[in-house]
Amino acid sequence: MSDKIVATYVLARPAAEAARAARQVAVEQTVEVPESLITPDIERRVVGKVLEVVPGGGPELFKARIAYEPELSGWELPRLLNLVYGNVSLQQGIRLVDLELPPAFLARFKGPNYGLAGLRKLVDVHDRPLLATALKPSGAPISEFETLAYDFVRGGGDVLKDDQNLCDADLKAFAERVKRVQAAVDKGNAKAKTKAVYCPILCGPADELEARVDAVLKAGAKGVLAPPMLLGLDTVRSLAAKKKLVVLAHPSFTGTFFSDRSHGVTPALLLGTLFRLAGCDASIFPSPGGRFGFTKEECRDVSRALHGPLGRLAPAFPAPAGGMTYTSLPGLAAVYGVDSMFLVGGGLLSHDRSVYEATKAFIEAIGGLFPSRSGRVCPP
Amino acid sequence: MSDKIVATYVLARPAAEAARAARQVAVEQTVEVPESLITPDIERRVVGKVLEVVPGGGPELFKARIAYEPELSGWELPRLLNLVYGNVSLQQGIRLVDLELPPAFLARFKGPNYGLAGLRKLVDVHDRPLLATALKPSGAPISEFETLAYDFVRGGGDVLKDDQNLCDADLKAFAERVKRVQAAVDKGNAKAKTKAVYCPILCGPADELEARVDAVLKAGAKGVLAPPMLLGLDTVRSLAAKKKLVVLAHPSFTGTFFSDRSHGVTPALLLGTLFRLAGCDASIFPSPGGRFGFTKEECRDVSRALHGPLGRLAPAFPAPAGGMTYTSLPGLAAVYGVDSMFLVGGGLLSHDRSVYEATKAFIEAIGGLFPSRSGRVCPP
């Protein structure tokens, strides 16, 4: 394995320009000076090395692999983003599609606090995908959230999160709401003899995030829903490293990286590899077929990036979401496998049965998806 | 003026679907539930209100204005981003093109510490655009940066910044380099009787940013170069609010917001309005004609967003950059006017004269661009 950071880009360029374009990326991302100012010493020590430029799977598409000295990343996330996609994000037709990170880089990262195995242990569910839902809509009274939380947990649901749009008046109101919802979750767990966890939204002014995390832990909640692109990717990493939290990553404000398939960063890299580096135990993303535009292949790749080897970092849950229904479960199971978390929001709330009944039905259906895994009967 | 947050989107939709698409945005961004679950009370208090949907300047383009309750922004930046573009960033053909922020929202923000007038006072230049350059290339010895800094300042340059790619081994190495470069700037200022400022790069782990700012201030430097999309927009705001710094914003990692003109956020909104809200005194962006893809109109709009009214927030400098040369100065002056900062990197370093001579020549040329402003002769 290389000791360099190797980034693979797809360049939308005519064949005659592909090699030159790859060199321009290597220069732009490291020294950003005209070629005439690059001394042999700087060339050798600092400028990115174009390893290869090969046809990239379409007309006028080329794949360029570029090796960067890991020192240029400062061994941390903000500079890594700058190094592999900072300035070239402002140019046209350059898409970052793969990132090979050397062991020395990965060793600096703690990764998910719980990861797949830890979160399974926490919720005590070992043989099927987890079922998650969201408290919504924003603006509803806390008593409705308490009822929803209790019914979902008592129905056998595993992970309850806030909707990312929930917005409390201030830190005090947030702490109060989290306390009440966590109490409802506790009550549901006692009733169903389960260990469901609750992850309130972590969003707010930079200076207040740690206080919010403390309020969450003080209320007995085990994790948070964190949107890395709203808070800063390294802000999330730092909080996850300091506090023993389950971190569910929310993809709010990430969509511009994916919408133009000739530009940006793949969902697998951003929502998979990078969010996992930041310590996310699960990463939520829009599953195909709903109202968002991801393809099945992109979703599968996110899943692989969360599950696959990444130094000694724990694997994390892919959490497909968005317009999911009871009938889409077998398809989801086929794509994501058993080590996934199905986030069902509106589909659970607008089910023709009560939330309790609907959750039970979902859990039963999910339990039946992987019968070979064990003979264990799913929760009451 | 409305007391709501009013966002304007361009929707790439057929005429028959435009009104429904606007409603979907309003629902997605606030409650994210199926229509059937929206009670009259939630509709009234929480769901975004579609104010109008009108033809949007192209075939199958519609402009939709949507009013949001400002409470849903939490009166802060991370939630504002979530509210106006969080989830819909993951859908296709929805571009955020304007944002009207009510006085009560703007009143929560301190804005630029210095702004146009304050930074002019600091560098004591009142009658022409400022000239800025970058220390580069990454990997060069500090002694070269000292020479470059001294020559640029002695030649009359106003703002010296690190290249965003500069990467010191650690905080100690950073502090040492900043101290040495600032000493060279001081020496240049003493020689030229000027007041040039130096802004080192602020990039690194979230937990270390404040220590880096302290090292900058301790060295006598007046500001930083901060990349908001690498650090988190509100992280930058928080640091600017706590410490009296000049903040130059760097656009690293912002390009995906702009590349697809049917999607994303306009440069004026992100690099102008939002960066100014975060307290940036100047915002760097790629000027047209260089190696980046902004149009002249987009650049002019960034400039207007930085200069125009925004509550009581100080206006800030547009800092066009990227492939700028001596001959492009009159064109830049025509686009950005006198209250701008021209960031010349490679163009200054690869000029056929020395950096000192080249800086002098640029300053003289810049001084001649606005002769009517005053009779003041430009620096020696």
Chai-1 contact restraints between the chains, C-beta under 6 A:
chainA,res_idxA,chainB,res_idxB,connection_type,confidence,min_distance_angstrom,max_distance_angstrom,comment,restraint_id
A,V31,B,P137,contact,1.0,0.0,6.0,A-B,restraint_1
A,V31,B,S138,contact,1.0,0.0,6.0,A-B,restraint_2
A,V33,B,K136,contact,1.0,0.0,6.0,A-B,restraint_3
A,V33,B,P137,contact,1.0,0.0,6.0,A-B,restraint_4
A,V33,B,G346,contact,1.0,0.0,6.0,A-B,restraint_5
A,P34,B,G346,contact,1.0,0.0,6.0,A-B,restraint_6
A,P34,B,S350,contact,1.0,0.0,6.0,A-B,restraint_7
A,S36,B,S350,contact,1.0,0.0,6.0,A-B,restraint_8
A,L37,B,L349,contact,1.0,0.0,6.0,A-B,restraint_9
A,L37,B,S350,contact,1.0,0.0,6.0,A-B,restraint_10
A,I42,B,P137,contact,1.0,0.0,6.0,A-B,restraint_11
A,I42,B,G139,contact,1.0,0.0,6.0,A-B,restraint_12
A,R45,B,G139,contact,1.0,0.0,6.0,A-B,restraint_13
A,V46,B,S138,contact,1.0,0.0,6.0,A-B,restraint_14
A,V46,B,G139,contact,1.0,0.0,6.0,A-B,restraint_15
A,L72,B,C167,contact,1.0,0.0,6.0,A-B,restraint_16
A,G74,B,C167,contact,1.0,0.0,6.0,A-B,restraint_17
A,E76,B,P205,contact,1.0,0.0,6.0,A-B,restraint_18
A,P78,B,C203,contact,1.0,0.0,6.0,A-B,restraint_19
A,P78,B,L230,contact,1.0,0.0,6.0,A-B,restraint_20
A,P78,B,L231,contact,1.0,0.0,6.0,A-B,restraint_21
A,R79,B,C203,contact,1.0,0.0,6.0,A-B,restraint_22
A,L81,B,L230,contact,1.0,0.0,6.0,A-B,restraint_23
A,L81,B,F253,contact,1.0,0.0,6.0,A-B,restraint_24
A,N82,B,L230,contact,1.0,0.0,6.0,A-B,restraint_25
A,N82,B,S252,contact,1.0,0.0,6.0,A-B,restraint_26
A,G86,B,S252,contact,1.0,0.0,6.0,A-B,restraint_27
A,G86,B,F253,contact,1.0,0.0,6.0,A-B,restraint_28
A,S89,B,F253,contact,1.0,0.0,6.0,A-B,restraint_29
A,S89,B,G255,contact,1.0,0.0,6.0,A-B,restraint_30
A,S89,B,T256,contact,1.0,0.0,6.0,A-B,restraint_31
A,L90,B,G255,contact,1.0,0.0,6.0,A-B,restraint_32
A,L90,B,P286,contact,1.0,0.0,6.0,A-B,restraint_33
A,L90,B,F292,contact,1.0,0.0,6.0,A-B,restraint_34
A,Q91,B,F292,contact,1.0,0.0,6.0,A-B,restraint_35
A,Q92,B,G293,contact,1.0,0.0,6.0,A-B,restraint_36
A,K136,B,V33,contact,1.0,0.0,6.0,A-B,restraint_37
A,P137,B,V31,contact,1.0,0.0,6.0,A-B,restraint_38
A,P137,B,V33,contact,1.0,0.0,6.0,A-B,restraint_39
A,P137,B,I42,contact,1.0,0.0,6.0,A-B,restraint_40
A,S138,B,V31,contact,1.0,0.0,6.0,A-B,restraint_41
A,S138,B,V46,contact,1.0,0.0,6.0,A-B,restraint_42
A,G139,B,I42,contact,1.0,0.0,6.0,A-B,restraint_43
A,G139,B,R45,contact,1.0,0.0,6.0,A-B,restraint_44
A,G139,B,V46,contact,1.0,0.0,6.0,A-B,restraint_45
A,C167,B,L72,contact,1.0,0.0,6.0,A-B,restraint_46
A,C167,B,G74,contact,1.0,0.0,6.0,A-B,restraint_47
A,C203,B,P78,contact,1.0,0.0,6.0,A-B,restraint_48
A,C203,B,R79,contact,1.0,0.0,6.0,A-B,restraint_49
A,P205,B,E76,contact,1.0,0.0,6.0,A-B,restraint_50
A,P205,B,D234,contact,1.0,0.0,6.0,A-B,restraint_51
A,A206,B,D234,contact,1.0,0.0,6.0,A-B,restraint_52
A,A206,B,T235,contact,1.0,0.0,6.0,A-B,restraint_53
A,A206,B,S238,contact,1.0,0.0,6.0,A-B,restraint_54
A,D207,B,S238,contact,1.0,0.0,6.0,A-B,restraint_55
A,L230,B,P78,contact,1.0,0.0,6.0,A-B,restraint_56
A,L230,B,L81,contact,1.0,0.0,6.0,A-B,restraint_57
A,L230,B,N82,contact,1.0,0.0,6.0,A-B,restraint_58
A,L231,B,P78,contact,1.0,0.0,6.0,A-B,restraint_59
A,L231,B,G232,contact,1.0,0.0,6.0,A-B,restraint_60
A,G232,B,L231,contact,1.0,0.0,6.0,A-B,restraint_61
A,G232,B,G232,contact,1.0,0.0,6.0,A-B,restraint_62
A,G232,B,T235,contact,1.0,0.0,6.0,A-B,restraint_63
A,D234,B,P205,contact,1.0,0.0,6.0,A-B,restraint_64
A,D234,B,A206,contact,1.0,0.0,6.0,A-B,restraint_65
A,T235,B,A206,contact,1.0,0.0,6.0,A-B,restraint_66
A,T235,B,G232,contact,1.0,0.0,6.0,A-B,restraint_67
A,S238,B,A206,contact,1.0,0.0,6.0,A-B,restraint_68
A,S238,B,D207,contact,1.0,0.0,6.0,A-B,restraint_69
A,S252,B,N82,contact,1.0,0.0,6.0,A-B,restraint_70
A,S252,B,G86,contact,1.0,0.0,6.0,A-B,restraint_71
A,F253,B,L81,contact,1.0,0.0,6.0,A-B,restraint_72
A,F253,B,G86,contact,1.0,0.0,6.0,A-B,restraint_73
A,F253,B,S89,contact,1.0,0.0,6.0,A-B,restraint_74
A,G255,B,S89,contact,1.0,0.0,6.0,A-B,restraint_75
A,G255,B,L90,contact,1.0,0.0,6.0,A-B,restraint_76
A,T256,B,S89,contact,1.0,0.0,6.0,A-B,restraint_77
A,T256,B,T256,contact,1.0,0.0,6.0,A-B,restraint_78
A,T256,B,F257,contact,1.0,0.0,6.0,A-B,restraint_79
A,T256,B,G264,contact,1.0,0.0,6.0,A-B,restraint_80
A,F257,B,T256,contact,1.0,0.0,6.0,A-B,restraint_81
A,S259,B,D260,contact,1.0,0.0,6.0,A-B,restraint_82
A,S259,B,H263,contact,1.0,0.0,6.0,A-B,restraint_83
A,D260,B,S259,contact,1.0,0.0,6.0,A-B,restraint_84
A,D260,B,D260,contact,1.0,0.0,6.0,A-B,restraint_85
A,H263,B,S259,contact,1.0,0.0,6.0,A-B,restraint_86
A,G264,B,T256,contact,1.0,0.0,6.0,A-B,restraint_87
A,P286,B,L90,contact,1.0,0.0,6.0,A-B,restraint_88
A,F292,B,L90,contact,1.0,0.0,6.0,A-B,restraint_89
A,F292,B,Q91,contact,1.0,0.0,6.0,A-B,restraint_90
A,G293,B,Q92,contact,1.0,0.0,6.0,A-B,restraint_91
A,G346,B,V33,contact,1.0,0.0,6.0,A-B,restraint_92
A,G346,B,P34,contact,1.0,0.0,6.0,A-B,restraint_93
A,L349,B,L37,contact,1.0,0.0,6.0,A-B,restraint_94
A,S350,B,P34,contact,1.0,0.0,6.0,A-B,restraint_95
A,S350,B,S36,contact,1.0,0.0,6.0,A-B,restraint_96
A,S350,B,L37,contact,1.0,0.0,6.0,A-B,restraint_97
